[in-house]
Amino acid sequence: MSSLNAEVLRSITTKTGVPIVLKSFINKWRICQWNVEKWCSIFGDKEMPFRCLKRDLVSDEPCWERKCKVMPMTFKSFVDSLDTSDEWMYFDYKYLHQWFSADSELYKEVSWKEFGYPEKGATDTTLWVGSKGSHTPAHQDTYGFNIVMQVHGKKRWILFPPETGGLKPTRVPYEESSVYSELNFYCPHNLEAFNGLAGARMVELAAGDALLVPWGWWHYVQNIDSLNISLNMWLPHEKDSTTRVSEALIKILVAQICKDLPQDTAKLLVNPNEDDISDTPLAVLFLQLETVANIYLDNRRKARRVKRQKTCEDSSATAPEEYDLKALLEDKMNNMEVVQSISSVDLVNVIKQNLKEYANTDAPLDEDDVDGSTSTLCLTKAVIDAFSQNNVIELVKQNLFTKLSQSY
């Protein structure tokens, strides 16, 4: 079977272990044809909070959200400033239903039916609007997998497999569901950390393209045109129930550390959307842990019952037809490709191009720009990262499950 349809595509999104790009997949969508004037009318006079930072910032630490200032502006004001601003600007990770009413034109246009998810629409969709150079630091989503639609401009994705070494994972700044890399893929002061970094894949999405990002894949995302607009949706993964327990345990640790630190110091440990973590009562955090742990244990018991039941049933039942990914990729009519691998040398060259285009190499380096705002948190950060390592949190989690199972 080499024909790509919604049912096959849904199966691919669920099972693929490599990122896949669908070229011009949504090219016929009306929103991919909208010009800047149309987008100005769509957004109207809404004041949107854009995350902003100097384009020429050189730092070995990523451009953390805490380092950015937030500037409210209308979409038209944002567009008018694209050619004159010395900052990149990003209105990122905003759910459509929080910014548009159900009767708005954009809301009505968004559907994930062609991807095999007719039940998903604008309420499940997040919006990203950015200028040239705006980006998301390299990170790994701990929940679900990701489908991206590029509707205006070009966006570069650099991806790595979940098990990639050398990315220096950290939970500081802390954000539930995100494990960040300490490497700055935008404009680093030192390129040495990127030499020999293996496993990278890269794609530049154009308007009309779609991208399937499998569970656990690291990604660094940067807008490379003056105006970029994209939409995405996260879908649940079978590993989410156990991951939620890990995240609840890490949240308790970070929250308790933050409670006894000065407010200014505690804020450096977390992303701005987690600023209220130290105010969350311990009882609430333990209730959250209890809830997700019980859900996991219930799911595990159900899975065991289903497995026992299957062994008793007639094994001669016909299995559902599987898609043939190789055949689908070979059929040029499908316009489907596995995201291409790039060497560490090519990766370094991409970063060098960023430095050439954005960095002000004549300006003296500010000590804070080089060392990064979390450098003063050396011991605290090391403690959080040590406890949050997979081998540690998995052991704690398994011990927790054993104790909870004995209490039932």
For each residue, the residues with C-beta under 8 A, 3 or more apart:
1: 8 321 323 324 327 328
2: 324 327 328 330 331 334
3: 8 331 334
4: 8 9 328 331 334 336
5: 8 9
6: 9 10 113 114 115 116 118
7: 10 11 116
8: 1 3 4 5 11 12 116 323 328
9: 4 5 6 12 13 114 115 116
10: 6 7 13 14 115 116 117
11: 7 8 14 15 116 322 323
12: 8 9 15 16 20 212 323 325 328
13: 9 10 16 115 116 145 147 212 235
14: 10 11 145 235
15: 11 12
16: 12 13 19 20 212 214 325
17: 214
18: 201 214 338 339
19: 16 157 159 201 203 211 212 213 214 217 338 339
20: 12 16 211 212 336 337 338 339
21: 203 205 209 210 211 212 336 337 338 339
22: 25 209 210 211 212 335 336
23: 208 209 335 336 337
24: 27 208 209 335
25: 22 114 208 209 210 335
26: 29 32 114 149 151 208 209 210
27: 24 32 207 208
28: 32 208
29: 26 32 33 109 151 208
30: 33 34 109
31: 34 106 109 110 151
32: 26 27 28 29 151 152 207 208
33: 29 30
34: 30 31 38 39 42 151 152
35: 38 39
36: 39 40 79 227
37: 40 41
38: 34 35 41 42
39: 34 35 36 42 43 75 79 152 229
40: 36 37 43 44 75 76 79
41: 37 38 44
42: 34 38 39 75 104 105 106
43: 39 40 46 48 74 75 76
44: 40 41 74 75
45: 74
46: 43 74 75 99
47: 72 73 74
48: 43 72 73 74 75 78 91 94 99 129
49: 70 71 72 91
50: 70 71 72 73 78 89 90 91
51: 65 68 69 70 89 90 91 92 134
52: 68 69 70 71 87 88 89 90
53: 57 63 67 68 69 87 88
54: 57 86 87
55: 86 87 88 133 358
56: 86 187 358 359 360 363
57: 53 54 63 186 187 369
58: 187 188 189 355 359 360 361 365 369 370
59: 62 63 184 187 188 189 369 370 372
60: 184 188 189 190 370 371 372
61: 64 182 184 371 372 373 374 375
62: 59 137 138 180 181 182 183 184 185 186 372
63: 53 57 59 67 68 135 137 184 186
64: 61 67 68 137 173 271 372 373 374
65: 51 68 173 271 272
66: 173 267 268 271 272 373
67: 53 63 64 373
68: 51 52 53 63 64 65
69: 51 52 53
70: 49 50 51 52
71: 49 50 52 89
72: 47 48 49 50
73: 47 48 50 77 78 81
74: 43 44 45 46 47 48 77 78
75: 39 40 42 43 44 46 48 78 79 129
76: 40 43 79 80
77: 73 74 80 81
78: 48 50 73 74 75 81 82 89 91 129 131
79: 36 39 40 75 76 82 227
80: 76 77
81: 73 77 78 84 85 89
82: 78 79 85 131 132 226 227
83: 226
84: 81
85: 81 82 89 131
86: 54 55 56
87: 52 53 54 55
88: 52 53 55 130 131 132 133 134 135 223
89: 50 51 52 71 78 81 85 130 131 134
90: 50 51 52 128 129 130 131 134 135 223
91: 48 49 50 51 78 94 127 128 129 130
92: 51 128 129 130 134 136
93: 126 128
94: 48 91 98 99 126 127 128
95: 98 99 123 125 126 127
96: 99 100 106 107 110 122 123 125 126 127 231
97: 100 102 107 122 123
98: 94 95
99: 46 48 94 95 96 127
100: 96 97 104 106 107 122
101: 104 107
102: 97 107 108 122
103: 107 108
104: 42 100 101 107 108
105: 42 108 109
106: 31 42 96 100 109 110 122
107: 96 97 100 101 102 103 104 110 122
108: 102 103 104 105 122
109: 29 30 31 105 106
110: 31 96 106 107 121 122 125 231
111: 114 118 120 121
112: 115 116 117 118 120 121 124 125 147 233
113: 6 116 117 118
114: 6 9 25 26 111
115: 6 9 10 13 112 147 210
116: 6 7 8 9 10 11 13 112 113
117: 10 112 113 120 233 235
118: 6 111 112 113
119:
120: 111 112 117 124 125 233
121: 110 111 112 124 125
122: 96 97 100 102 106 107 108 110 125
123: 95 96 97
124: 112 120 121 233
125: 95 96 110 112 120 121 122 231 232 233
126: 93 94 95 96 231 232 233
127: 91 94 95 96 99 229 230 231
128: 90 91 92 93 94 228 229 230 231 232
129: 48 75 78 90 91 92 228 229
130: 88 89 90 91 92 134 135 223 228
131: 78 82 85 88 89 90 134 223 226 227 228
132: 82 88 223 224 225 226 228
133: 55 88 186 222 223 358
134: 51 88 89 90 92 130 131 222 223 228
135: 63 88 90 130 185 186 220 221 222 223
136: 92 139 219 220 221 222
137: 62 63 64 180 181 184 185 220
138: 62 158 167 180 181 183 185 218 219 220
139: 136 178 179 180 181 218 219 220
140: 162 169 178 179 181 216 217 218 219
141: 144 146 177 178 215 216 234
142: 177 178 179 216 243 246 247
143: 177 234 236 237 240 243 244 247
144: 141 215 234 235 236 237 240
145: 13 14 212 213 214 215 234 235 237
146: 141 211 212 213 232 233 234 235
147: 13 112 115 210 211 212 213 232 233 235
148: 157 205 210 211 213 230 231 232
149: 26 209 210 230 231 232
150: 153 154 155 205 206 207 208 209 210 211 228 230
151: 26 29 31 32 34 207 208 229 230 231
152: 32 34 39 207 227 228 229 230
153: 150 207 223 224 225 226 227 228 229
154: 150 204 205 206 207 223 224 225 228
155: 150 204 205 221 222 223 224 225 228 230
156: 202 203 204 205 221 222 223 224 350
157: 19 148 202 203 204 205 211 213 219 220 221 339
158: 138 185 200 201 202 219 220 221 347 350
159: 19 200 201 202 203 213 217 218 219 220 339
160: 164 167 199 200 201 217 218 219
161: 164 199 216 217 218
162: 140 215 216 217 218
163:
164: 160 161 167 197 198 199 218
165:
166: 193 196 197 198
167: 138 160 164 181 182 183 197 218
168: 181 182 183 193
169: 140 179 180 181 182 385
170: 179 180 181 182 381 385
171: 174 179 180 250 254 384 385 388
172: 269 374 377 380 381 384 385
173: 64 65 66 180 268 269 270 271 274 374
174: 171 250 251 254 269 270 271 274 277 384
175: 178 180 270 271 273 274
176: 247 251 274
177: 141 142 143 247
178: 139 140 141 142 175 271
179: 139 140 142 169 170 171
180: 62 137 138 139 169 170 171 173 175
181: 62 137 138 139 140 167 168 169 170 218 220
182: 61 62 167 168 169 170
183: 62 138 167 168 188 193 194
184: 59 60 61 62 63 137 187 188
185: 62 135 137 138 158 188 220 222 351 354
186: 57 62 63 133 135 222 354 358
187: 56 57 58 59 184 351 354 355 358 359
188: 58 59 60 183 184 185 191 193 194 351 355
189: 58 59 60 365 369 370
190: 60 193
191: 188 194 195 348 351 352
192: 195
193: 166 168 183 188 190 197
194: 183 188 191 197 344 347 348 351
195: 191 192 344 348
196: 166 344
197: 164 166 167 193 194 200 344 347
198: 164 166 344
199: 160 161 164 341
200: 158 159 160 197 341 342 343 344 346 347
201: 18 19 158 159 160 339 340 341 342
202: 156 157 158 159 339 340 342 346 347 350
203: 19 21 156 157 159 211 339 340
204: 154 155 156 157 224
205: 21 148 150 154 155 156 157 209 210 211 230
206: 150 154 209
207: 27 32 150 151 152 153 154
208: 23 24 25 26 27 28 29 32 150 151
209: 21 22 23 24 25 26 149 150 205 206
210: 21 22 25 26 115 147 148 149 150 205
211: 19 20 21 22 146 147 148 150 157 203 205 339
212: 12 13 16 19 20 21 22 145 146 147
213: 19 145 146 147 148 157 159 217 219
214: 16 17 18 19 145 217
215: 141 144 145 162 237 239
216: 140 141 142 161 162
217: 19 140 159 160 161 162 213 214
218: 138 139 140 159 160 161 162 164 167 181
219: 136 138 139 140 157 158 159 160 213
220: 135 136 137 138 139 157 158 159 181 185
221: 135 136 155 156 157 158
222: 133 134 135 136 155 156 185 186 354
223: 88 90 130 131 132 133 134 135 153 154 155 156 228
224: 132 153 154 155 156 204 228
225: 132 153 154 155 228
226: 82 83 131 132 153
227: 36 79 82 131 152 153
228: 128 129 130 131 132 134 150 152 153 154 155 223 224 225
229: 39 127 128 129 151 152 153
230: 127 128 148 149 150 151 152 155 205
231: 96 110 125 126 127 128 148 149 151
232: 125 126 128 146 147 148 149
233: 112 117 120 124 125 126 146 147
234: 141 143 144 145 146
235: 13 14 117 144 145 146 147
236: 143 144 240
237: 143 144 145 215 240
238: 241
239: 215 242 243
240: 143 144 236 237 243 244
241: 238 244 245 292 295 296 299
242: 239 245 246 296 397
243: 142 143 239 240 246 247
244: 143 240 241 247 248 292 295 296
245: 241 242 248 249 289 292 293 296 397 400
246: 142 242 243 249 250 393 394 397
247: 142 143 176 177 243 244 250 251 292
248: 244 245 251 252 285 288 289 292 293
249: 245 246 252 253 289 393 396 397 400
250: 171 174 246 247 253 254 384 387 388 393
251: 174 176 247 248 254 255 277 285 288
252: 248 249 255 256 282 285 286 289
253: 249 250 256 257 384 387 388
254: 171 174 250 251 257 258 269 270 277 384
255: 251 252 258 259 277 278 280 282 285
256: 252 253 259 260 282
257: 253 254 260 261 266 269 380 383 384
258: 254 255 261 266 269 270 277 278
259: 255 256 266 278
260: 256 257
261: 257 258 265 266 269 278 380
262: 265 266
263: 266 267
264: 267 268
265: 261 262 268 269 377
266: 257 258 259 261 262 263 269 270 278
267: 66 263 264 270 272 275
268: 66 173 264 265 373 374 376 377
269: 172 173 174 254 257 258 261 265 266 374 377 380 381 384
270: 173 174 175 254 258 266 267 274 275 277
271: 64 65 66 173 174 175 178 274
272: 65 66 267 275
273: 175
274: 173 174 175 176 270 271 277
275: 267 270 272
276: 279 280
277: 174 251 254 255 258 270 274 280
278: 255 258 259 261 266
279: 276
280: 255 276 277 284 285
281: 284 285
282: 252 255 256 285 286
283: 286 287
284: 280 281 287 288
285: 248 251 252 255 280 281 282 288 289
286: 252 282 283 289 290
287: 283 284 290 291
288: 248 251 284 285 291 292
289: 245 248 249 252 285 286 292 293
290: 286 287 293 294
291: 287 288 294 295
292: 241 244 245 247 248 288 289 295 296
293: 245 248 289 290 296 297 400 401 404
294: 290 291 297 298 404
295: 241 244 291 292 298 299
296: 241 242 244 245 292 293 299 300 401
297: 293 294 300 301 401 404 405 408
298: 294 295 301 302
299: 241 295 296 302 303
300: 296 297 303 304
301: 297 298 304 305
302: 298 299 305 306
303: 299 300 306 307
304: 300 301 307 308
305: 301 302 308 309
306: 302 303 309 310
307: 303 304 310 311
308: 304 305 311 312
309: 305 306 312 313
310: 306 307 313
311: 307 308
312: 308 309
313: 309 310 317
314: 317
315:
316:
317: 313 314
318:
319: 322
320:
321: 1
322: 11 319
323: 1 8 11 12 328
324: 1 2 327 328
325: 12 16 328 329
326: 329 330
327: 1 2 324 330 331
328: 1 2 4 8 12 323 324 325 331 334 336
329: 325 326 334 336 337 338
330: 2 326 327
331: 2 3 4 327 328 334 336
332: 335
333:
334: 2 3 4 328 329 331
335: 22 23 24 25 332
336: 4 20 21 22 23 328 329 331
337: 20 21 23 329 340
338: 18 19 20 21 329
339: 18 19 20 21 157 159 201 202 203 211
340: 201 202 203 337
341: 199 200 201
342: 200 201 202 346 347 350
343: 200 346 347
344: 194 195 196 197 198 200 347 348
345: 348 349
346: 200 202 342 343 349 350
347: 158 194 197 200 202 342 343 344 350 351
348: 191 194 195 344 345 351 352
349: 345 346 352 353
350: 156 158 202 342 346 347 353 354
351: 185 187 188 191 194 347 348 354 355
352: 191 348 349 355 356
353: 349 350 356 357
354: 185 186 187 222 350 351 357 358 359
355: 58 187 188 351 352 358 359 361
356: 352 353 359
357: 353 354
358: 55 56 133 186 187 354 355
359: 56 58 187 354 355 356
360: 56 58 363
361: 58 355
362:
363: 56 360
364:
365: 58 189 369 370
366: 369 370
367: 370 371
368: 371 372 373
369: 57 58 59 189 365 366 372
370: 58 59 60 189 365 366 367
371: 60 61 367 368 375
372: 59 60 61 62 64 368 369 375
373: 61 64 66 67 268 368 376
374: 61 64 172 173 268 269 377 381
375: 61 371 372 378
376: 268 373
377: 172 265 268 269 374 380 381
378: 375 381 382
379: 382 383
380: 172 257 261 269 377 383 384
381: 170 172 269 374 377 378 384 385
382: 378 379 385 386
383: 257 379 380 386 387
384: 171 172 174 250 253 254 257 269 380 381 387 388
385: 169 170 171 172 381 382 388 389
386: 382 383 389 392
387: 250 253 383 384 392 393
388: 171 250 253 384 385 392 393
389: 385 386 392 393
390: 393 394
391: 394 395
392: 386 387 388 389 395 396
393: 246 249 250 387 388 389 390 396 397
394: 246 390 391 397 398
395: 391 392 398 399
396: 249 392 393 399 400
397: 242 245 246 249 393 394 400 401
398: 394 395 401 402
399: 395 396 402 403
400: 245 249 293 396 397 403 404
401: 293 296 297 397 398 404 405
402: 398 399 405 406
403: 399 400 406 407
404: 293 294 297 400 401 407 408
405: 297 401 402 408
406: 402 403
407: 403 404
408: 297 404 405
